[in-house]
Amino acid sequence: MSQVCSVCGEPLDPDHWSRCFFCGGCFHMPWSVNVKTRQCGSYMLHQQSCGLVFVCSLCEARLSAGTDQPNQPNTSSGT
């Protein structure tokens, strides 16, 4: 069974995806500007860890609104 994007529900490209730092969901993330694939998230600087983290569009929207916490970490095991 192939993984699907936690944002759009479409199957993930085997090479161009990432996992959200906040919710643990997998999402489309192109690793090259020449790749024709969806982009269902982005990266941001995380102040508490002083590092770069990848964030799905759903959690990014909650963070940008400033009124809600991002999704809780996904503790279910599954690939």
C-alpha positions as CSV (number, residue, x, y, z in Angstrom):
1,M,0.0,0.0,0.0
2,S,1.5,3.3,-1.0
3,Q,1.5,6.4,1.2
4,V,-0.9,9.3,0.5
5,C,-0.4,13.0,1.2
6,S,-2.0,14.1,4.6
7,V,-2.9,17.4,2.9
8,C,-4.3,16.6,-0.5
9,G,-4.9,12.8,-0.3
10,E,-3.0,12.0,-3.5
11,P,-0.3,9.3,-3.6
12,L,3.1,10.5,-2.6
13,D,6.1,10.6,-5.0
14,P,8.6,8.1,-3.7
15,D,11.4,10.7,-3.8
16,H,9.7,14.0,-3.3
17,W,8.0,14.1,0.1
18,S,8.6,15.1,3.7
19,R,7.1,14.5,7.1
20,C,5.5,17.4,9.1
21,F,7.4,18.3,12.3
22,F,4.1,19.1,14.1
23,C,1.6,16.4,13.1
24,G,3.9,13.7,11.6
25,G,1.8,13.6,8.4
26,C,3.6,12.9,5.1
27,F,3.1,15.5,2.4
28,H,4.3,16.4,-1.1
29,M,7.6,18.3,-1.0
30,P,9.7,18.8,-4.2
31,W,13.4,18.5,-3.5
32,S,14.4,20.3,-6.8
33,V,13.0,23.2,-8.7
34,N,12.9,21.1,-11.9
35,V,10.5,18.5,-10.4
36,K,6.8,18.7,-11.5
37,T,5.0,17.7,-8.3
38,R,2.7,19.3,-5.9
39,Q,3.9,21.2,-2.9
40,C,1.7,20.6,0.1
41,G,3.9,22.3,2.7
42,S,7.1,24.2,3.2
43,Y,9.9,24.7,5.7
44,M,10.3,27.2,8.5
45,L,12.8,28.1,11.2
46,H,11.7,26.6,14.5
47,Q,12.8,28.9,17.4
48,Q,12.7,26.3,20.2
49,S,14.9,23.8,18.3
50,C,17.0,26.5,16.5
51,G,16.7,24.5,13.4
52,L,14.9,24.1,10.0
53,V,11.7,22.0,10.1
54,F,9.2,20.9,7.5
55,V,5.6,21.8,8.0
56,C,2.5,20.6,6.1
57,S,0.1,23.3,4.7
58,L,-2.6,22.4,7.3
59,C,-0.3,23.0,10.3
60,E,1.3,26.0,8.6
61,A,-2.2,27.6,8.2
62,R,-2.9,27.1,11.9
63,L,0.5,28.6,12.9
64,S,-0.1,31.6,10.6
65,A,-3.5,32.3,12.0
66,G,-2.0,32.4,15.5
67,T,-5.3,31.4,17.0
68,D,-4.8,27.6,17.1
69,Q,-2.0,25.1,17.8
70,P,-0.7,23.0,15.0
71,N,-2.0,19.4,14.7
72,Q,-0.8,17.1,17.5
73,P,2.0,14.7,16.7
74,N,0.8,11.5,14.9
75,T,1.7,8.6,17.2
76,S,0.2,5.9,15.0
77,S,2.6,3.6,13.3
78,G,2.3,3.1,9.6
79,T,4.2,3.5,6.4
